[in-house]
Amino acid sequence: MATKAYLEFSNGKTEIVTKGDVIELIDGHKMTFIEMKRTKWIGSDETGKKYNVPVYKDRNMTMPYAKSIIGKNENVIIKNQLNTLKNGDLFAIENAKQSFMFKEKTTKVIAIDLATGTTWRIGLECNFTKIDLNKLKEKV
């Protein structure tokens, strides 16, 4: 889903929030914005536990649940690792549930889907995350 969205605040303003913004809610809790859904957004608290936070407190959509943006949390932002990929490396795209094998980089990234074997052309504006096979082997 969207990692950047317009969010209405209790002071009547509508602002753009991006992934990693720390938002103070009207009940005093502080949540880090992760992604926007239709009528709610996903946020995490200081412990890292994720919650579904409604955009509005009431059913009539008159009282926004967010109070203000108070900071930025850099821990949830994934760094783009496109320049570190070599031919044959495995990678994933942020907010996608599939893994790819890197083939080459031209005006787009050419990759092979591991599940189906089809070739994909992926835009450079995506966030690419390299998959570390050694870490996966340790977990299994």
Buried (B, 14 or more C-beta within 10 A) or exposed (E): EEBEBEBBBBEEEEBEBEBBBBBBBBEEBBBBBBBBBEEBBBBBEEEEEEEEBBBBBEEEEEEBBBBBBEEBBEEBBBEBBBEEBEEEBBBBBBEEEEBBBBBEBEEEBBBBEEEEEEEBEBEEEBBBBBBEEEEEEEEE
